[in-house]
Amino acid sequence: MVIKQRHDVSQALKDAQSARDAGVGMSGENRLAGFLDGAVLGAWLKEAGVAWSDTEAAKEVVKRKMMSGEFSKFRVWEGSF
């Protein structure tokens, strides 16, 4: 038996595109880095072997993945953090 899980991240991508178009989160001290779906975050943490409760390690996983070009469509602000 093969079980496949599918998850639609199109809403997160649409939200990120709308925020980029509107210029939301592009200025000020606090910037909106991007939108991330919970299922994607769960997959990233599982791939990295990080528990949900380890917030510091989870922050590093998210930072590394969001800064990579592979997931740039989730980003709103293109600066580095």
N, C-alpha and C positions, 0 to 999 in steps of 0.2 A: 504494500500500500504506500502511495506517495501522497503526502499532504503538502499543498502549496498555499502559502499565505500571500495574499495580495493586499496592497494598501494604496489608496489613491492620494497622492500628495499634491494634486493639482490646485487645491484651495490654498495651500501654503505658498505655492508658486505665484498664484494670482494675487494674493495679498502682498507679497514682496514686490511684484511688478507695480501694483497700484500705489504702494508706498513710495517706490522710486519715482514714479511719474508725478506724484503729488509733492515730492520733496520732503516727506515726513521723516523726522529723525536724522536729518543731515546736518543740523547745526546745534550749537549749545554744548554744554559740558557732557551731557548724557546722549549717546548716539544709539540709534536703532541698528544693531548689526544685521539682523535678519529675522525671518520667520522660520521656525522649525517644527515639524510635525512630531508628535510624541512617539509614533511608531518608528520614525527615522532615528530619533534619539535613542530609542531602545535598541535598535539594530546596531548603531554605532557603539554603544556601551557594551553590548554583548560581544561584538567583534573585537573590542579592545580588552575584554575581560575585566571590565570595571563595574562595580556594583552601583545601583542607583543611589545608595546611601553615601557613597564616597564622593561628596560634592566637589572637592578640589580636583580629583582625578577626572571627574565628569566635565568640569570646566575646561580642562586641558584637552580632552577629547573633542569637545565641541569647537574650541578655538582652532585646533589643528585641522579639523574637517572643514570648518567654515572658511578658513584661509586658503584651502586648496582650491584650485581652479575647477575641480570636478563638481563642486557643489556651489558654485558662484551664483546660480539662479535663486538660491535661498537668501542671498545677501541683499540688504537695502543700502547700507552705507559701505562704500568700497575702501575705506581707510583700514589701517591695521589697528588691532587692539591687543 
